[in-house]
């Protein structure tokens, strides 16, 4: 059966067992500081396990998009090299929230695999938790006895805590699990070695196919286990592996999940998949990575240099590099795979069709950019190889290879490949050391210690009352201490709260709580796993008391102005530019709003003005808020509400309507648009391929911005003696300035030519080096041009220029390339040492470097010290 049928049979089976079939959550995680991406099927149900929310359905089944490329769940290096690891994959799962438990989960998994999918029973093995002394946990006899009803005892294996005890993290819900493994080797191989001996031994054809997790404990911060009030079932079955089994292949990549992509790669590259192992690995990597990249972009995560965006950029670059190196793909090609992926996946994941154009454009631009980076990296590597050979060495230093990787995105394996082709190698230990140092710095910057929640009373739920109230009488129902570096603060959860937790682009509220004369400042409010947490630096003296909670009303009102203005802006953009405009991100603060949206060209000033005028018209119309606080998704769709891709909505949603602007939104808004006062766009530009950003201000901030601009214009009028045509006056001055600049450049060139000859004549030959040391009162651009001109004109040159400009000191060193290897002179190292004389620092390449400092008086000392260094060669 094909993969679509396999997926549908799973849904049909669990629907027959009274499970609600739900859609996949976006792969990119929001409002959870512990995760960047969904890496397991349970992630979207985390709040149910934590007790922060109650599931609307006791039984659920789904297929969940997952990404495993960071943290402890990181399969990146195995991808493509084996047959069953992936970055992005689908996890089929069935869930019980306080309903059925081990008996039903085990029986249904066996029924589906052996009776519906018709997998031969003799090919299956199961594992159960064998117990753990440290946790004082015995063998899971309940699961063992249940499995005996379905499978011979010799096929039931006891597993370790590592393999058969699932934990969400260092703390939180956890429990024993039971894995189902399958042996798809040939009969001949099975006779030689029993599959029993290969379970959990990383054999490519004896693999885990389904994991049944029985969540019944809570891991505390001190490591102890506490029984949960309700028991849950969490199962996960790899869709790609299941397809491999049911389609009778020996590799996930030989199933119809991947073969259309691989066939397209063959067509684009003109290379056969079976040409050799390196080619096959490259095509598997590209096929896998293209899925991860496309789905991440569809779910709202653009490639960037930070956090989740950096992970996606890294995956994309890895795919490009494999194509570049092993398939000779020197032009963008991954974007050409998107239509194939859409044809395969759109039935289950409609976002692939709706976001197709954006996905293609973003990927194409990222590919083009990285291909340019690869070319630059190769040129830099060629220089490094030349220097290495001149030094009589055959090993490139590890820190140099790491700089290529870290600064220019040049992968280590590509560096190794090119070096190998040139009979050179890289110091891997040195590279690993540099990498470890960087990771250590990152870890130290983000070390966070979290204590267990201290629970007060029995109430578990928290109600948000902030739509209607800025103040409320509240009780603290739980709190915990957090340590980050040397700072310590507390998170408080209230039984009800008027504070809005940061989410949906809107920043969190600030304010205070007070009781019996004690006033505690709320410095921020955040949403974590759908729980509103209030950040304080000190804990109330009596956390069990009754408090008055007060939101900073001015900050809240200004944020509401900007949030409503964001909705009006979205509507205006779609009206003026077209309905292709979709929100891709936003920031709503009290002083500014930022709106990211899909659009494929720069917006003209006339269009920007048209958008701005439409928003201000809507404000002047004083349109009242029409809020539908809790309606069905079906009703919201009937109203034409705009929904954001990359967001996970519940069964009941909140709709915000201002005339024809209708959106799903959980933020705070004005009661009528007239409250906003005025709206002013202050910038518009591109932030990524097909994504543009508008920044705007409202109310008092807009008035301040406009008044500032008017004041500046008044000053300009004054400078031109209130000319009737100030634009012409400014244009005339600019024209005159350009003419003067040309004349100045001509004079500077004449002066530089004369100076160059004078410096050449002043060169001293010291130990075979033509030494020039000079002080100049000049800017850095002139100094740099002079240094490069002298380097071309003078052989065996060592030149140091001490310059000062506007009270700052600069040192510039230029060295002939042959002196780098023959004399061991390195401009970057020397300038770092000499810059101490001017109380500064700097660096650069072996043949050219510069440094800046605060002490012009030290320039002569630096020149003298440089001459002394050359004298000692």
N, C-alpha and C positions, 0 to 999 in steps of 0.2 A: 504494500500500500504506500502511497506517496505521503509526504510529510504533512500536507494539509489534512488528509484523512486521519493520520495518526493523532494530530492535535484535536480534531473534532471528536474522535472516539473517546478521548480522555474527558472532554467536556460532557459528552452525552452520558458517559458512565456515571460521573459524579452528580450530574443533574438527576439521574434516576435514583440516586441515594439522597435526594433532597438537599443538595448543595446549591447555593446561589453562585452562578458563574459571574465573576467580576472581571473588569478590564485590568490590564497591567498598569501599575503606577509608572510615572515618568522615571527614567533611569537616573536622572540627575536629582539629588536629594536637596530639599529645602527644609529649613527649620530644624535641623538635627546637626549639632556641632561635632558629633562623633563620626559622621559619614559624609563623603562627597558623592558617592554613587551607590545605588542599590546593588549589593553584592550577594544577596540571597533572597529567596522568595518571601521570607518572613518580614523583610524590612518595612513594607507598606502597612503591615499589621502590628508594628512594634508597640504602638500606643495601647492596643488591646491587651498585649502581654504585660505591659507595664502598669496597667490599670488606670491610665490617663483617660481612656475612652471606653465606651461599651460598644461592641460590635453590633450593628443592626441585624446581623445574621449569625446564627450559631454555627452554621456550616457554610464554608466557602470553598470554591475551587477556581483556579486561574492559571494563566501562563504569564510569568513575570520576566521582563527584560532585565538582565543582570550584567554587571561589568566588574571584572576582577583584574585590576591593574595597579592597585596600591594597597598599602597596609599588609596585614598578615595574609589576606586573601589575594595573592598576586600570582597569576599564572602566566604573566607576559613572556618570560623567557622560554617557557615550554611550547608556546603557541607556534604551530607550523612545523616544529621539530618532531613532535609526536602526532598521534592521530586523533586525540580526544580532548586536548586542552584548548580553551578559547578565551578571548578577552570578553566579548559580548556573547551571551548565550541565553537561551530561554530555560526557565525553570518551571516545569509543570508541578502544581502543588494542590493538596487538599488540606483543609484546616478545620479544626474544631475548637471553639472557644467556650470551654466549660460544658461541652455536650458529650460526645462519645470519646473513648480513649483507646487504649492499646488493642483491645479485642477487635473492635470494628476496623481500626486503621490497618491492622495486620491482615485480617480476612479480606478486606476490599483490595488491598494491594496485590494479594495473591490471586484473587479473582480476576482483576483487570489484566494482569500480566499473562496468566496461564489460560484463561477462558475467553477473554475478549481479544487480546493480542496473539493468543495461541503460541506463546513462547514455551518450548519444551521444558517441563519441570526439572528434568535431569541436568539442565544447564545452569540451574540457579543455586546459589548458596546464600545464607543469611548470617548476619552477625548480631550478637546482643552484647550489652554492656557486662563485662566480666567482673565489675567491682573495682574499688580503689581503696587501699589502706589509709592513705592520707586523709581522705574524706570520710573514712569509716563507712564506706558504701559497699554493700554486698552485691553478688551477682543478681542481675535482673531476672529473677526466676519467673516472674509473671509473663514477660515477653518470651522467655525460653519455652515455658509450658504452652503458650498459645501457638508458637511456631510448630511445636511437635504435632499439632493437629493437621498441619499442611505439608510438612517436609520431613524426611528422615532425620533423626538426631545427628547422624554423621555429617549432615550438611549445615548444622547449626554450630557456629563458631563463636567462642567468647572473645570479645574485643577489648582493647585497652581503653583507658580514659581518653587518650589522644584520638582514637578512632571512633569511640562509641559513647562519648559524653559531650553533648553539644552545649556551648555557652555563647550567649549574645556578645559578651565582652568580659572584661575583668570583673565586672559586677553585673547583676541583673538576672532575668529569668534564664533557666537552664534545665537540663534533664538528660536522662539516658536516651540513646537512640539505637535503632535497629536498621542496619543497612542490608539492602538486597544487592548481591553481586551476580554477574553472569559470566559464564565461560563460553566464548565463541570461537575457541580454537578448533582445529580439525580433530577428527576422531583419533588419528594417529598420534597427534601431540598429547591428547588427553590420556592415552594409554601409557605414555612415557612418564608424565608427571601429573598427579592429581591436581585438579583445580583448587582443591582445598588448601594446598600448599602455596598457591599463588595469590590468594585473596589478600588485598591491601599490600601487595609487593610491587606495585607500579608496573605490572605486566600490561601491555597495551591491549591484550585480548581477554584479560580477566579483570573486569572493571566494575566499579560500583555503578548501579543504575538508578537506585532509589534509596533515599534516606528518610526513615520515619523517626521523627523526634517527639519525645514525650516530655513536654515541659511541665514539671511539677515542683521545682525548687527555685529559690531566689538566692543568688550568690551575693553575700554581703561584702563590704569593703575589707573586713578582717579575714576574709576567705571562708567563713563558715557558710553552711547551707541552711535555709529556712524553707519549710513547706509552704507553697503558695495556697491561697484560699480556694483557687480553682485550677483544675488541670486542663491542659490544652494539647492539641495535636498539631504538629507543623511538619509537613512532608515536602520533599523536593526531589523531582526526577528530571534529569538532564534530557531535554527534548532532542538535542543533537545525537546524544548517545543512543537514546531509544530508537531514533530513526535508523541509525547504523545497524542496530540489532534486527529490527523488523525488515530492513531492506537487504539484509544478508551481505553487507559489506564488512571490510576489516578496518575501515577508517571512516570517521565522521565526514571527512572531506570527499568521500566517494558517494555520499548520499545526495539526494536532490535538494538538500538545504544549501549545499555549496557548489555542486557541479555547474549550475548555470553561470555562477560568478567566475569559476575557473575557466570555463569555455570562453567567456568574454575576454578574460585576460589573455588567453591563448590567441584570440583573434586580434586584439590590440597590439600585442607584442610580436606576433608572428613566430612565437616559440612554442614548442610542444611541451605540455605538462610533464611528459615522461622522458624528456631529453636526458636529464640526470637528476641526482638527488638535490643538488643546490637549486636547480630550477623549480623542482616540485615544492621545496620548502618555501621558496620565495613566493610562489603563487598561493600556497596555503596561507602564508602570513598576510598577503594582500587581501585575499578573499575574506579572511577573518576580520582584519582591521577595518576594512571598508564598512562592514556592518556596524562595528562599534562607533565609528566616526559618524556615520549617517544618522544612527539612532540618537546619539548624544546631541547632535545639532538639531534634530527634529524635536527633542525634548527641551530645547532652549539653552544648551551649553555651547557657546562659540569657543573656538581655539583661542588661547591667550597665553600670557606668560605667568599667570598666577593660578594657584589652587587647581580646581577641576578643569579649568580651561587649559592649563599647562599639561595635564594628563592627556587630554584629547589631542593637543598639538603634538605631544610626544608620540602617541600612537600613529597619528597621520604621518609624521616624519619617518617613523620606523618603516611604514609601508612604502613610502616614496623611496627610501634608501635601498630596500630590498629590490624594488623594481629597477632603480638606477644601476645598482651593482650587478645583479644577476640576470636581468632581462634587457639591459641596455635601453631602458626607458628614460629618455632625456627630456621628454615633454610631459605635461600634466596628463594623467590617465585615470586616476582613481575616481574622479568625478564622472567618468564615462560608465562606471559600474552602477551608479545610482538608479537609472531606469530598470536595470535587471533586478536590483534589490526591491524596488517598488513593485514590480510585477509579481515577485514571490511573496511579499509580506503585507501588501496593502489590505488584503481581506481581513487580517487579524489586527493590523496596526495601521489604521487609516491616516495617521499623521505622516506616513511616508509619502502619500500622494499630496496631502495638503501643504507639506513643507518642501516638496521636491525641488522647486526652482531655487529656493534659498540654500538648500543642502548642496546642490550642484555648484552654485556660485561661490559659496564659502570654501568648499573643498578645492575648487580650481585655483582660487587666489592663494590659498595656503600652499598648495603644491608648487605654484610658480615661485612663490617667495622662498621656499626651502630649496628648490632646485638652484636658485641663485646662491643661496647659502652654501650648498654643496660645492659649487664651483669656486667660491671664495675659500672654503676650507681646503680644497685640493691644492689651490695655489699656495696657501700658507704652509700646507704640509710639504709641498715641494721645496720651499725655502728651508724648512726644518731638516729635511733629508739632506739637502746640500750642506748645511752647517754641520750636521752630524758626521757626514763623510769627511769634511775638511778637518774636523777634530780627530779623525782617525778612529772613530767609534762606529759600532754597528747597532747601537741601541738608543732609541729616542727616549728622553727622560719622561717619566710618568707624569710629572706636573705639567709638562708641555702638552702631552696628549690630553690631559684633563682640561687644560685651558681651551683646547680646540673643541672639546665636548661641551664644556660648561658655558663658554662665551659665544661660540659660533654654532652650537648644536650639531657638531660633527661627531658621529657615533664612534665608539672605540673599535668595534669590529670592522668598520670601514677603514679606520686608521691602520689596524693590523693587516688588513687585506692588501692595502696599497704598499705598506712597508714590506710585506712578504714578497710582493711582486718585484720589489727593488732590493731584495736581499738584506733587508733591515728588520728590526723588531722593536717592540716597545717595552719599557720597564713596567710590567703589569703591577708589581708590588707598589711601585711609586704612584701609579694611577689609582690603585685601590686605597692607598693611604690618603691621597688628596680627596677622593670621594668620601671616605669615612670621616675625614675632618669636616667636610661640608655638611654631611648628614648629622654629625654631632652638633654642629652649630644650629642646625634646623631644629633638632630635638630639644636642645636646651632652651631655644626660643619659645617652644610650645609645650613644655612640661606642665601638666595640670594634674593636681591631686584633688580628688573628689571624695568627700566623706559620704557615708550612708545618709539617707533621709531620716530625720528625726520626726516621727509622726505624732501629731497632737490630736487627740480625739479620734472619732471613727469616720468622719466625713472624708471621702476620697475625691469627690468631684469639685471643680471650681467653676463658678458661674461668672461670665463676663457681663457686667452691667454698664459698661462705659459708653454704649451708644446713647443712653438716656441720662447718665449721671456723671458728674465730675467728682463727686464725693460719695462715700458710702461707709457704713459701719461694717467692719470686717473682723474676722478671726484668722489667725495663722493656723493652717492645718498641717503644714510640714515645712521643715527648713533643713538646709545642709550647708556645710562649710566648704569653700573652694579655695585652693592655693594655686597661684600661677606665679612662678619664679618666687620672689620674696613678698609678693602682695597676697593679702588674704581678704576674702569677702564672703558674703552669705547670699544664698538664694532662698527667697521666701515664697510660699504658695498660700494664697488666701482662699477662704471658703467662697467668696465672691470678690470681684475686683472691678474698679472703674478704670484701671490702667490698661492701655492698649499695648500688647506685646509686639515687638518689631516683627513684621511679616508683610508680605505683599508689596514690598518696596517702601512701606511707611515705617519711619523710625519709631522706637518705643517711647512711651510716656515717661516723664519724670514727675516728681512731687514729693510727698512725705506721708508718713503715718504717725499718729501721736496717741498717747494714752497716759493719763495721770501726770501731765506736765512733761513727759518725755517725748521728744520729737526726733524721728529717725528719717533721714533723707533717702528717698528712692532715687538712685543715680541713673538707673536704666531699667527697662522692662523688655524681656525677650520671650519669644516662643521657642520652647525646646520640646520636641516630640509632642506638639499640640498642647503642651502645658505652659501656662503663663507664669513665668518666674520673675520675681522682683529683686533687683540687685541692691544690696545695702552693704556698707562697710563695717557697720557694727550691729550686733544682735540686740533686739530689745531686752531690757532687764527682765521683763516677764513675758515671754513669748506666748503664754497661754491666756493673756488678757484680751480685752476687747479694744479695738483700735478704730480711730477715725482715719480713713484713707482719703487723701486729697490729691487730685491730679493738677499739675501746673496748667491752669486753664488757658493762659495766653499761648503757651507752646502748642497745646492741643488744638486751639482754634486756628492758629497759623498753619499747622500741619493739615487740618481739615480743608482750609482754603486751597492749599496746594494739591491735595488729593482730588478734590472735585475738579480743579482746573486741569489736572492730568486727564480725567475722563473727557472733559470738554475738548481738550487738545487732541485726544485720540479721535474723537468724533470729527473734529474739524479737518484733521489730516486725511481721514478716509473720504470726507466730502470733497476736499480740494484736489487731492492727489489720486484717489481711487481706493476701492475696497481691498486691494492687495496689501494695503498697510495693515500690519499686525504688530501689537506690542511685543517687544522682545526683552524688556527689562525696564525698571523704573526705580527712582529714589524720590521719596516724599519726605522732606524735612520741613522744619518751621521757616527756614530762610530761603529755600530753593526747591525747585522740582526738576527732575531729569527724566527724560522719556526716550527710550531706545525703541526703534521700530524698523520694520522691513521696508526698504525702498532702494531702488538700484541706481539712483543718480543724484547729483547735488541738486538741492532745491533752490530755485531762483529766488532772488530777493522779492520779486513781485508775488510769488506763491507764498513765501514766508509771511509777507504782509497780509495776504488774503486770509491765511490761516489765523493770524493774530487778530485780524478784524472780526472774523467769525466768532472766535472765542469771546472777545469783548462784547459783541452783540448779545451772545447768550448770557453773559454776566448782567448786562444792562436790562435784559428781559426779566431778571429776578425770578427765574424758574424755580418752583418749589421742589424739594426732594420728594421723590416717590420711592419709598423703601419697601421692598417685599422681603421681610426678614428671614422667613423659613418656608420656602416653597419647593416643590419637587423639581428635579432637573428637567423633567418633561415640560412643566409649566414655564420654566425659564427659557427653554428652547422655543416654545410657542411665542414668547414675548420678544424673541430675536436677540436675547442677551449674548454679548460677545464673551467667549471663553478663551482663556489663554492656554496655548500649548505649553507643556512642561509643568502644568499644575494638576494636582489630583483633587477632584471634587467629590464630596459625599453625595448621598442620596437627596438630602435637603440642602439648598443653597440660599444665599442672600443676593438679591438683585437690587442694584442702584440705578435709578432712572431719573434723568433730567431731560425732559422733552424727548428727543429722538436718540439721545445717548443712553444706551442700555447695556450694562455690564454686570457680570458676576464679581462681587467684591466684598471683602471682609473688613475694609478700612473705615475710618471715620470721615464724615462729610458734613458740609454746611447744610443748614435747613433750607436755604434758598441761595441761588447763585449770586444775587446782588451783594452778599456778604463778602465775596472775593474782592470787590472793588475794581481792580484793574489787573490786566494780564500783559506781561511783556516778555517776548523772546529775546534772550541775550546771546545765544550762540546756536549754531547748527553745523554739524559736520559728520564725517564718516568715522566709525569706530571699528568696522570690520566689513568684509565683502557683503554687500547687500544690506548692511545695517547702518542706520544713521542715528544721531543723537541730537535732541533739542534740550537746551537748558533754559529755564524761564523763571521769572519771579512774579509774585502777586502782592496785592495789598500794599502795605507800607514799604516793603522791599522794592516793589515796582516803582513807587513814587520816588524813593531815594535814588534808584537807578536812573530814572528819567531826569530828575533834578540835577544829578551829577553831570549827565551828558549835556544838559542845557547850560550849566555853569561853565563847562569846558568850551562850549560853542561861544558863549558870551566872551570868554577870555580870548578866543581866537579873533572874534570881531574886534576886540580892543587892540590886539596886536596889529591889526590891519586898519586901525583908525576908523573902525565902523564902516568899512567899505560897503558900498551897495551890492557888490558882487564878490562876496568873500571867496566863493569857490574858484573864480577866475584868478583872484589874487594869490591864493594858495598854489594853484597850478603854475602861475608865473614864477613863483619862488622855487618850486620844485624843479622847473626847467632850468632856471639859473644855477641851482645847486648842482644839477647833473653836469652842466658845462664846466663848472668850477672843479668838480670831482675829476672829470677827465683830464683837465689841465694839471691838477695836483698829481694824479697818477703818472702823467708824462714826466713831470719834474722829479717824482720819486724814482722812476725808472732810471733817469739820467744820473740821479744821485747814487742809486744802488749800484749802477754799472761802475761809477767812479770808485765807490767804496769797495766793491768787489776786487778791483784791481789793486787798490791800496792794501787790502787785507792779504791778497795773494803775495804781494811784495814783502809783507811783514812776517811771513811764515818762517819759523825757526825749525831747522832739522835737528831733532833730538832722538838719538838712537834709531835712526831710519824713519822717524815719524815727522811729518810736517805739522808742527804744532802752531795753532793760532788761538789766542785768547784775547777777547776784546769786550769792552763795555759799550753799550749803546743805549740811547734814550729813544726807544722805538716800540711799536706795538708788536704783538706776537705773530701776526700774519706776515709782516715785513721780515721779521727775524727768521721765520720758517722758510720763506722763499729764498732768503739770502743763504741760509744753511744748505739747502738742496742745490742751489746754483754753485756754491763753493765745492760741494762734494763731487759734482760733475767735472769741475774745472781743475781740481787739485788732487794729485795722486797721494796715497798714503796719508790722508788727512785725518788729523784729530783737531776738531774745532769746538771751542766752548765760547758761547756768547752769553754775557751777563747783561740783561736788559731791565730797564725799569720804566714803568708806565703808570701814571696816576697813583703814585705812592706804593705800588706793588713791585716786588722783585721776581725775575724769572731767569732760569738757567736753561740753555738749549745746547745739546751736544750732538754733533754730527761726526760719524766715523766712517771711513772707507771700508767697504765690505771685507776686503782682504785682511784688514787689521783685526777683524773679529776673530778669525781663525789663526792667523799667524802670530798675533801678539796677545790674544785672549782678552781683548778689550770689548766691553759690553756697555753700550751707552746707557741702557736702562739701569743696570746695576750701579754705574758710576754716578749718574744723576741723583739716585736715591741717597748715596753717601754724601755727595757735595751739597745737596739741598739743605743739609743740616746747618750750613753756614748762613743761610738766609731764613732760617726758622720755617722751613717748609717741607714739601715732599712732592714726589712725582715718580715717573717711570716711563718705560717705553720699550722699543725694540733694540736689538743688538747694535744697529747702525744709526738709530736716531731716537732721542728721548728728550723730555722736557720736564721742568719742575717749577712750581710757584712757591713764593714765600712772602713773609711780612717784613723782612729786614733788608732793604736795598744796601745798607751799609756793609753787609757781609758778602757782596758780590766779588770784591777784589780778593778776599780770602779764598773764595771758591776757585777763582781763576788761578791763584798761586798754588793751591793744593792740587789742581788738575795738572799743572806743569810739573809739580814735584812727582806725581804718579808716573808721568811719561818719562821723567828723568831716571826713574828706578827700574825701567824695563830691562 
